[in-house]
Amino acid sequence: MLFRHGDVLIQKVKDLPEEKERLKHRTLAHGELTGHSHQIREKHATMWQSGELLFLEVEGQPATVVHQEHGPIELPPGYYRVWRQREYTPERIVVVRD
């Protein structure tokens, strides 16, 4: 199952990586140009980082991803990998930032 919220992609995964670090925020991505962010406000969601990869855990009940310019989306309980959309340019691959 794959969710898209603006330039953020959220994919349901079977489990979290064994080696990971708990993050103290629930922000999936910050917008560099607008200052807006994709985030979850419910406290039953936890963000994890494993190396350069970002993961999300939603426990017990659905959590809602919100952003100032996009409609909210609801994620059912489970584990998710989160990443920024990228685009190809002839010079390099760049992360899309709104």
Phi and psi restraints in degrees (value plus and minus 20) as a CYANA .aco file:
   2 LEU   PHI    -146.6  -106.6
   2 LEU   PSI     112.1   152.1
   3 PHE   PHI    -135.3   -95.3
   3 PHE   PSI     126.0   166.0
   4 ARG   PHI    -143.7  -103.7
   4 ARG   PSI     110.8   150.8
   5 HIS   PHI    -151.7  -111.7
   5 HIS   PSI      70.5   110.5
   6 GLY   PHI      45.3    85.3
   6 GLY   PSI    -143.5  -103.5
   7 ASP   PHI    -114.1   -74.1
   7 ASP   PSI      -5.8    34.2
   8 VAL   PHI    -129.4   -89.4
   8 VAL   PSI     111.8   151.8
   9 LEU   PHI    -129.4   -89.4
   9 LEU   PSI     118.2   158.2
  10 ILE   PHI    -150.2  -110.2
  10 ILE   PSI      96.0   136.0
  11 GLN   PHI    -135.5   -95.5
  11 GLN   PSI     109.7   149.7
  12 LYS   PHI     -88.9   -48.9
  12 LYS   PSI     114.9   154.9
  13 VAL   PHI    -146.1  -106.1
  13 VAL   PSI     145.0   185.0
  14 LYS   PHI     -90.3   -50.3
  14 LYS   PSI     -56.7   -16.7
  15 ASP   PHI    -177.8  -137.8
  15 ASP   PSI     150.6   190.6
  16 LEU   PHI    -107.9   -67.9
  16 LEU   PSI     135.0   175.0
  17 PRO   PHI     -83.2   -43.2
  17 PRO   PSI     132.7   172.7
  18 GLU   PHI     -86.2   -46.2
  18 GLU   PSI     -63.4   -23.4
  19 GLU   PHI    -115.1   -75.1
  19 GLU   PSI      95.1   135.1
  20 LYS   PHI    -177.0  -137.0
  20 LYS   PSI     142.1   182.1
  21 GLU   PHI    -143.9  -103.9
  21 GLU   PSI     111.3   151.3
  22 ARG   PHI     -94.3   -54.3
  22 ARG   PSI     111.6   151.6
  23 LEU   PHI    -114.4   -74.4
  23 LEU   PSI     132.7   172.7
  24 LYS   PHI    -112.8   -72.8
  24 LYS   PSI      -6.2    33.8
  25 HIS   PHI    -155.4  -115.4
  25 HIS   PSI     151.3   191.3
  26 ARG   PHI    -146.0  -106.0
  26 ARG   PSI      19.3    59.3
  27 THR   PHI    -119.2   -79.2
  27 THR   PSI     100.1   140.1
  28 LEU   PHI     -97.7   -57.7
  28 LEU   PSI     -56.3   -16.3
  29 ALA   PHI    -184.5  -144.5
  29 ALA   PSI     123.0   163.0
  30 HIS   PHI    -119.7   -79.7
  30 HIS   PSI     121.7   161.7
  31 GLY   PHI    -107.0   -67.0
  31 GLY   PSI     107.1   147.1
  32 GLU   PHI     -97.8   -57.8
  32 GLU   PSI     -54.4   -14.4
  33 LEU   PHI    -103.5   -63.5
  33 LEU   PSI     -57.2   -17.2
  34 THR   PHI    -121.7   -81.7
  34 THR   PSI     -39.7     0.3
  35 GLY   PHI      61.7   101.7
  35 GLY   PSI     -21.4    18.6
  36 HIS   PHI     -96.0   -56.0
  36 HIS   PSI     146.6   186.6
  37 SER   PHI    -167.6  -127.6
  37 SER   PSI     133.6   173.6
  38 HIS   PHI    -113.3   -73.3
  38 HIS   PSI     100.4   140.4
  39 GLN   PHI    -169.3  -129.3
  39 GLN   PSI     146.8   186.8
  40 ILE   PHI    -138.4   -98.4
  40 ILE   PSI     111.5   151.5
  41 ARG   PHI    -115.0   -75.0
  41 ARG   PSI     -43.5    -3.5
  42 GLU   PHI     -88.6   -48.6
  42 GLU   PSI     118.1   158.1
  43 LYS   PHI     -98.3   -58.3
  43 LYS   PSI     -28.2    11.8
  44 HIS   PHI    -106.5   -66.5
  44 HIS   PSI      -9.8    30.2
  45 ALA   PHI    -129.9   -89.9
  45 ALA   PSI     119.5   159.5
  46 THR   PHI    -149.1  -109.1
  46 THR   PSI     115.7   155.7
  47 MET   PHI    -116.4   -76.4
  47 MET   PSI     120.6   160.6
  48 TRP   PHI    -150.0  -110.0
  48 TRP   PSI     129.3   169.3
  49 GLN   PHI    -144.3  -104.3
  49 GLN   PSI     114.4   154.4
  50 SER   PHI    -149.9  -109.9
  50 SER   PSI      82.7   122.7
  51 GLY   PHI      44.2    84.2
  51 GLY   PSI    -145.0  -105.0
  52 GLU   PHI    -114.7   -74.7
  52 GLU   PSI     -20.3    19.7
  53 LEU   PHI    -110.8   -70.8
  53 LEU   PSI     125.1   165.1
  54 LEU   PHI    -133.7   -93.7
  54 LEU   PSI     116.4   156.4
  55 PHE   PHI    -150.6  -110.6
  55 PHE   PSI     138.9   178.9
  56 LEU   PHI    -152.3  -112.3
  56 LEU   PSI     116.7   156.7
  57 GLU   PHI    -139.2   -99.2
  57 GLU   PSI     105.2   145.2
  58 VAL   PHI    -133.1   -93.1
  58 VAL   PSI      97.9   137.9
  59 GLU   PHI    -127.9   -87.9
  59 GLU   PSI     115.7   155.7
  60 GLY   PHI      58.6    98.6
  60 GLY   PSI     -73.4   -33.4
  61 GLN   PHI    -160.5  -120.5
  61 GLN   PSI     142.2   182.2
  62 PRO   PHI     -79.4   -39.4
  62 PRO   PSI     133.5   173.5
  63 ALA   PHI    -143.3  -103.3
  63 ALA   PSI     131.0   171.0
  64 THR   PHI    -131.7   -91.7
  64 THR   PSI     108.2   148.2
  65 VAL   PHI    -109.4   -69.4
  65 VAL   PSI     107.3   147.3
  66 VAL   PHI    -144.3  -104.3
  66 VAL   PSI     136.4   176.4
  67 HIS   PHI    -178.2  -138.2
  67 HIS   PSI     128.9   168.9
  68 GLN   PHI     -84.0   -44.0
  68 GLN   PSI     -44.7    -4.7
  69 GLU   PHI    -134.1   -94.1
  69 GLU   PSI     -21.3    18.7
  70 HIS   PHI    -145.4  -105.4
  70 HIS   PSI     131.6   171.6
  71 GLY   PHI     -88.5   -48.5
  71 GLY   PSI     134.0   174.0
  72 PRO   PHI     -90.9   -50.9
  72 PRO   PSI     130.4   170.4
  73 ILE   PHI    -147.4  -107.4
  73 ILE   PSI     125.0   165.0
  74 GLU   PHI    -122.9   -82.9
  74 GLU   PSI     111.1   151.1
  75 LEU   PHI    -127.5   -87.5
  75 LEU   PSI     107.5   147.5
  76 PRO   PHI     -90.3   -50.3
  76 PRO   PSI     142.8   182.8
  77 PRO   PHI     -74.7   -34.7
  77 PRO   PSI     123.0   163.0
  78 GLY   PHI     133.0   173.0
  78 GLY   PSI    -188.7  -148.7
  79 TYR   PHI    -131.7   -91.7
  79 TYR   PSI     123.3   163.3
  80 TYR   PHI    -160.2  -120.2
  80 TYR   PSI     126.8   166.8
  81 ARG   PHI    -119.9   -79.9
  81 ARG   PSI     119.7   159.7
  82 VAL   PHI    -142.2  -102.2
  82 VAL   PSI     112.1   152.1
  83 TRP   PHI    -170.5  -130.5
  83 TRP   PSI     139.5   179.5
  84 ARG   PHI    -103.9   -63.9
  84 ARG   PSI     121.7   161.7
  85 GLN   PHI     -84.5   -44.5
  85 GLN   PSI     122.9   162.9
  86 ARG   PHI    -141.0  -101.0
  86 ARG   PSI     136.0   176.0
  87 GLU   PHI    -153.5  -113.5
  87 GLU   PSI     130.3   170.3
  88 TYR   PHI    -108.4   -68.4
  88 TYR   PSI     115.9   155.9
  89 THR   PHI    -146.3  -106.3
  89 THR   PSI     137.1   177.1
  90 PRO   PHI     -77.4   -37.4
  90 PRO   PSI     -46.3    -6.3
  91 GLU   PHI    -104.5   -64.5
  91 GLU   PSI     -54.7   -14.7
  92 ARG   PHI    -194.0  -154.0
  92 ARG   PSI     152.2   192.2
  93 ILE   PHI    -114.7   -74.7
  93 ILE   PSI     109.4   149.4
  94 VAL   PHI    -142.6  -102.6
  94 VAL   PSI     129.5   169.5
  95 VAL   PHI     -97.4   -57.4
  95 VAL   PSI     112.5   152.5
  96 VAL   PHI     -97.2   -57.2
  96 VAL   PSI     108.9   148.9
  97 ARG   PHI    -152.4  -112.4
  97 ARG   PSI     108.7   148.7
